[in-house]
Amino acid sequence: MRKVTLWRALLGVENAVVEDVAFDEEAQVVVARVRPNRRRRGRCGVCGSRAPGYDRGEGRRRWRGLDLGLVRVFLEAEAPRVSCPVHGPTVAQVPWARHGAGHTRGFDQMVAWLATTCSKTAITQLMRIAWRTVGSIIARVWADVRAGVGDGLDGLTRIGIDEISYRRGLRFLTVVVDHDTGRLLWAAPGRDRPTLRRFFDQLGVNRSAQITLVSADAAPWIADVVAERCPAAVQCADPFHVVKWATDALDEVRRQAWNDARRAPGGAQGPKRRGGQSPRDASGAARALKHARYALWKNPQNLTERQQHKLAWIAKTDPRLYRAYLLKEALRYVFAVKGTDGQHALDRWLSWARRSRIPAFVDLARRVTRIRPSIDATLEHGLSNALVESMNTKIRLITRTAYGFHSATALIALAMLTLSGHRPTLPNRT
């Protein structure tokens, strides 16, 4: 094997000529002088089309390559500018690196693979680069992948939409997931109508008309945009959020019962009876209700023995709070049975909640009635936002890894590389 062929394979450069390789003892780096071959010379760095020369640019420059053993490697070449008819004076394209990058394609590919696999510390120490550099590399790798595979939005029929907080100060991402493939389709900063309209603008009118089911929470900004852009799609309310409303209403009743017990005669804040000691049924009730939250929140099959005794005590001492607990469980049962039985169970639940004389559940009945069509669609089709919530959990883990990125672009690129089905591979691997 000739030395030139060997060095071309070791450096991972294609469509290039290796002129010379030297070892800089002072900097302890290998410097390879290269140039594009005749077919790849004189092309625009942005679009790749042939263009006449403009000037010599800023002279020779270096690109960081993959290390050879324990030694860093740099590729050095001329960086002239060409006069592109579309982009004007532009640095000429080189086959071993992306336009505007300071690293080779193999280096970028290695960093992108590590970012989807390893921790932040492992990447920065192994590749000897700053974490901000990792963010820039990920962004350009994802842009290259997306340009090669397209937007991935063809053939969508069932999607889920949700938002997730990625930084303090009410910084949110709007996330769209494909229910059929389980992949992350799209993400963008913001959680409002204009943000979601950007997704449907990218989707287009024809592909939007193919969507049949959309799962989401009851956020008005999601429902309004879906109704506007996909009028034929059926919106499914997320069971988790509906049951959470019932849990919040139950907790409101519990807090009210606890405050009533505290203010009762002999309670923590109520007037004391003669004898100097608070009666057990007053102070003890307030103390017991204070620690009854989890017994009321948890599903019956998950209760501990102590929590079961706590629930039995509430049934005897506070019928109103226990009735609120039964209302919460009855609404959960609606989504457990699904289908026509679930719709009939929901009718019975609404009738019970309206005449329960518990203001929190009367208000909840009105709220459920407003989104009744979406709940009926959920019961009929069995579609929920569980897949989207699972995706959000993974994005939260990615957010912790991506802490330190200075923009949401790098975070979204890392999430898309990890969760969209286009994970990068190691250099020179299939």
Beta strands, then each sheet from edge to edge (+ up, - down):
strand 1: 16-24
strand 2: 29-36
strand 3: 53-55
strand 4: 60-68
strand 5: 71-78
strand 6: 81-84
strand 7: 88-91
strand 8: 158-167
strand 9: 171-178
strand 10: 184-189
strand 11: 213-216
strand 12: 234-237
sheet 1: 1+ 2- 5- 4+
sheet 2: 3+ 6- 7+
sheet 3: 10+ 9- 8+ 11+ 12+
end
